């Protein structure tokens, strides 16, 4: 799962004009089956322990971007375990790579709230869909490092998360978007059966605090503060 990335430097996002269909939903019956199965059977069977610290920082309403470090394919189950409907009463919406949306796996991801993004060439449709989800007050999951890193270091963050958040905040007149830093730790680093997991959730950043002036400069400041927050909770 990856973050929407952007390297352009103008005040507004420059997105290739070629669009691909973007849609997803959260199937009530599938979510009610898959997430309890993971929570009560798969995760307890595979991991020796799973600890979550800081759930009090999770907003129960309003648009939210969860910004976890990315350490394993297991993150797709660990993040809902730590933040999903049994904790906040909310379903999660994931940005995932185009390759992950193929075949049967893609069907499951799409019906559990995931939607595809082409990291190298994000489309207008993807951007608009992400903006609309935030406008609707959804909880969106974006891995700001961009890729899986199997170590204990916070890696440089991609700028797309901040640009999307700021675009939504300014386009829809002060939505009040919160960005929640999260640190995922596996012991051992490459998890196997019997491994331990710890999830640390930090205090949210308010996007509104970064919404005045240049989007480019505000995005840089926001990502610097998010990276600092991730370092702080990662080292606790």
C-alpha positions as CSV (number, residue, x, y, z in Angstrom):
1,X,0.0,0.0,0.0
2,X,1.4,3.3,-1.0
3,X,0.8,7.0,-0.7
4,X,-0.2,9.2,-3.5
5,X,3.1,10.9,-4.5
6,X,3.7,14.2,-6.2
7,X,6.9,16.0,-7.1
8,X,5.6,19.1,-8.8
9,X,6.4,22.4,-7.3
10,X,3.5,24.7,-8.4
11,X,0.9,26.0,-6.0
12,X,-1.7,23.5,-7.3
13,X,-1.3,19.8,-8.0
14,X,-0.5,19.0,-11.6
15,X,-2.0,15.6,-12.4
16,X,-1.9,13.8,-15.7
17,X,-5.2,14.2,-17.6
18,X,-5.6,10.5,-18.4
19,X,-8.2,9.1,-16.0
20,X,-9.0,5.6,-14.8
21,X,-12.2,4.6,-13.0
22,X,-11.9,5.0,-9.3
23,X,-14.5,3.4,-7.0
24,X,-14.8,1.4,-3.8
25,X,-17.1,0.8,-1.0
26,X,-17.3,-0.9,2.4
27,X,-19.5,-3.9,2.1
28,X,-21.3,-4.3,5.5
29,X,-21.5,-8.1,5.3
30,X,-17.9,-8.6,4.1
31,X,-16.5,-6.2,6.7
32,X,-18.6,-7.8,9.5
33,X,-17.0,-11.1,8.5
34,X,-13.4,-10.3,7.6
35,X,-12.5,-7.9,10.4
36,X,-13.8,-10.0,13.4
37,X,-12.2,-13.0,11.8
38,X,-8.9,-11.2,11.7
39,X,-9.3,-9.7,15.2
40,X,-10.4,-12.7,17.1
41,X,-8.8,-15.6,15.1
42,X,-6.1,-14.8,12.6
43,X,-4.1,-12.2,14.6
44,X,-4.3,-14.0,18.0
45,X,-3.3,-17.2,16.3
46,X,-0.3,-15.7,14.4
47,X,1.1,-13.2,16.9
48,X,2.1,-13.8,20.5
49,X,1.0,-10.4,21.6
50,X,-0.5,-7.3,20.1
51,X,-0.4,-4.0,22.1
52,X,-2.0,-0.7,21.1
53,X,-1.0,2.5,22.9
54,X,-2.7,5.9,22.4
55,X,-6.1,5.0,21.1
56,X,-7.4,8.0,23.0
57,X,-5.9,10.2,20.3
58,X,-8.2,8.8,17.6
59,X,-10.9,11.2,16.5
60,X,-14.4,9.7,16.6
61,X,-15.8,12.0,13.9
62,X,-14.7,14.4,11.2
63,X,-12.2,13.8,8.3
64,X,-9.1,11.9,9.4
65,X,-5.9,10.7,7.7
66,X,-4.1,7.9,9.5
67,X,-0.4,8.1,8.8
68,X,1.2,4.8,9.9
69,X,4.8,3.6,9.3
70,X,4.8,0.7,6.9
71,X,6.6,-2.4,8.1
72,X,4.8,-5.5,6.8
73,X,1.9,-6.8,4.7
74,X,0.3,-7.5,8.0
75,X,-0.2,-3.7,8.4
76,X,-3.5,-4.1,6.4
77,X,-5.0,-6.0,9.3
78,X,-3.1,-4.4,12.2
79,X,-4.2,-0.9,11.4
80,X,-8.0,-1.8,11.4
81,X,-7.4,-3.8,14.6
82,X,-6.0,-0.7,16.3
83,X,-8.3,2.0,14.8
84,X,-11.3,0.4,13.1
85,X,-15.0,0.2,13.8
86,X,-14.7,-1.6,17.1
87,X,-12.5,1.2,18.4
88,X,-13.8,4.3,16.7
89,X,-17.1,3.1,15.2
90,X,-15.7,4.0,11.8
91,X,-14.6,2.1,8.7
92,X,-11.2,2.8,7.1
93,X,-10.5,3.7,3.5
94,X,-7.1,2.6,2.1
95,X,-5.1,3.9,-0.8
96,X,-3.5,0.9,-2.4
97,X,-1.3,0.3,-5.5
98,X,-2.9,-0.6,-8.8
99,X,-1.2,-4.0,-8.8
100,X,-2.9,-4.9,-5.5
101,X,-6.4,-4.3,-7.1
102,X,-6.1,-7.2,-9.5
103,X,-8.2,-10.4,-9.4
104,X,-9.8,-11.8,-6.3
105,X,-7.6,-9.9,-4.0
106,X,-8.6,-6.7,-5.7
107,X,-12.3,-7.6,-5.3
108,X,-11.8,-8.0,-1.5
109,X,-9.8,-4.8,-1.2
110,X,-12.3,-2.8,-3.2
111,X,-15.2,-4.0,-1.0
112,X,-13.4,-3.4,2.2
113,X,-12.8,0.3,1.4
114,X,-9.6,0.2,-0.6
115,X,-9.0,2.1,-3.9
116,X,-6.2,2.2,-6.3
117,X,-3.6,4.9,-6.9
118,X,-0.8,4.9,-9.5
119,X,2.0,6.3,-7.5
120,X,4.1,7.4,-10.5
121,X,1.1,8.8,-12.5
122,X,-1.8,9.7,-10.1
123,X,-4.9,10.6,-12.0
124,X,-7.4,13.3,-11.6
125,X,-10.0,10.7,-10.7
126,X,-7.9,9.4,-7.8
127,X,-7.3,12.8,-6.5
128,X,-10.9,13.8,-6.7
129,X,-12.0,10.6,-5.0
130,X,-9.6,11.1,-2.1
131,X,-10.8,14.7,-1.7
132,X,-14.4,13.6,-1.7
133,X,-13.8,10.9,0.9
134,X,-12.3,13.6,3.2
135,X,-15.2,15.9,2.4
136,X,-17.5,13.1,3.5
137,X,-15.7,12.9,6.8
138,X,-14.1,9.5,6.2
139,X,-11.1,8.0,7.9
140,X,-8.4,7.6,5.2
141,X,-5.3,5.5,5.6
142,X,-2.1,6.7,3.8
143,X,1.3,5.2,4.4
144,X,3.5,8.4,4.1
145,X,6.8,6.5,3.7
146,X,5.5,5.1,0.5
147,X,6.8,1.6,0.7
148,X,7.4,-1.2,3.2
149,X,10.7,-0.8,5.2
150,X,11.6,-3.7,7.4
151,X,13.7,-1.9,9.9
152,X,13.2,0.4,13.0
153,X,13.8,3.7,11.2
154,X,11.4,6.4,10.0
155,X,12.1,7.0,6.4
156,X,11.7,10.3,4.4
157,X,8.0,10.9,3.8
158,X,6.4,11.4,0.4
159,X,4.7,14.8,-0.1
160,X,1.4,13.6,-1.5
161,X,-0.3,13.1,1.9
162,X,0.2,16.8,2.8
163,X,-0.8,18.1,-0.6
164,X,-4.0,16.0,-0.6
165,X,-4.9,17.1,2.9
166,X,-4.2,20.8,2.2
167,X,-6.1,20.7,-1.1
168,X,-9.1,19.2,0.7
169,X,-8.9,21.7,3.6
170,X,-8.9,24.7,1.3
171,X,-11.2,23.4,-1.4
172,X,-14.0,22.6,1.0
173,X,-13.7,25.6,3.3
174,X,-12.0,24.4,6.5
175,X,-13.0,20.8,7.0
176,X,-11.0,20.4,10.1
177,X,-8.9,17.4,8.8
178,X,-6.8,15.7,11.4
179,X,-3.6,13.7,10.6
180,X,-2.8,11.0,13.1
181,X,0.8,9.7,13.2
182,X,1.1,6.0,13.9
183,X,4.2,3.8,14.5
184,X,4.0,0.0,13.9
185,X,6.7,-2.2,15.5
186,X,7.2,-6.0,14.9
187,X,9.5,-8.1,17.0
188,X,11.3,-9.7,15.1
189,X,11.4,-7.0,12.4
190,X,10.3,-9.6,9.8
191,X,7.3,-11.1,11.6
192,X,6.7,-14.8,11.8
193,X,4.3,-16.8,13.9
194,X,4.8,-16.0,17.5
195,X,6.1,-12.5,16.8
196,X,5.1,-9.5,19.0
197,X,3.4,-6.3,17.6
198,X,3.1,-2.9,19.2
199,X,1.1,0.0,17.7
200,X,1.8,3.5,19.0
201,X,-0.7,6.3,18.1
202,X,0.3,9.9,18.5
203,X,-1.6,13.2,18.9
204,X,-3.2,14.4,15.7
205,X,-2.0,17.3,13.7
206,X,-4.6,19.9,12.5
207,X,-4.3,20.6,8.8
208,X,-6.1,23.9,9.3
209,X,-3.0,25.2,11.1
210,X,-1.1,24.8,7.8
211,X,-3.7,26.2,5.4
212,X,-2.6,29.8,5.0
213,X,-0.3,30.9,2.3
214,X,1.7,28.8,-0.2
215,X,0.5,25.2,-0.5
216,X,4.0,24.1,-1.4
217,X,5.6,25.7,1.7
218,X,2.7,24.6,4.0
219,X,3.0,21.0,2.7
220,X,6.7,21.0,3.5
221,X,6.1,22.3,7.0
222,X,3.3,19.8,7.5
223,X,5.4,16.8,6.4
224,X,8.3,18.0,8.5
225,X,6.1,18.1,11.6
226,X,4.5,14.7,10.8
227,X,8.0,13.2,10.3
228,X,9.1,14.6,13.7
229,X,5.9,13.2,15.3
230,X,6.6,9.8,13.9
231,X,10.2,9.9,15.1
232,X,8.9,10.8,18.6
233,X,6.4,8.0,19.0
234,X,8.7,5.6,17.1
235,X,11.4,6.1,19.7
236,X,9.2,5.8,22.8
